[in-house]
């Protein structure tokens, strides 16, 4: 729903869907961001950025989707991923205050304490004041979806293909790229 909160700066027109009762020669002028429009994400980001800065947040220069406010115990961090927002900080009162400020401007759903973010499991031990992150669930999903059929061990480093070995089909090559990208995500995100 976040994209619907942004106002498009450029004029965009679209044909009405079939069965809508609008004459085929007529078009709609889109004034708010919609999912699927290339400009919607950008316009929403500009709108959210302006609002966060208005309530005292500063954008982190090297990570433009992260904003900070305050220092030490009063620090609050807001991280944005597409249309999801994570609000964290050492003091619950400060986090709840920021959520309230955001909620006054836009309708938002509070999912409570974060347990998963970008396929990373987040666990907190409140008594020990510790936090752990892990990707075991995501790794299991990747194995189940792509690698269950690979049950025999392979030599490392890989041996060159013997003469006459069949070349992978386009579909196999595409799946290979998907698997490699997921494995790289796992290797580089922890």
Buried (B, 14 or more C-beta within 10 A) or exposed (E): EBBBBBEBEEEBEEEEEEEEEEEEEEEEEBEBBBEEBEBBBBBBBEBBBEBBEEBEBEBEEEEEBBBBBBEEEEBBBBBBEEBEBBBBBBBEEBBBBBBEBBEEBBEBEEEEEBEEEEBBBBEEEEEEEEEEEEBEEBBEEBEEEBEEEEEEEEEEEEEEEEEEEEEEEEEEEEBEEEBEEBBEBBEEEE
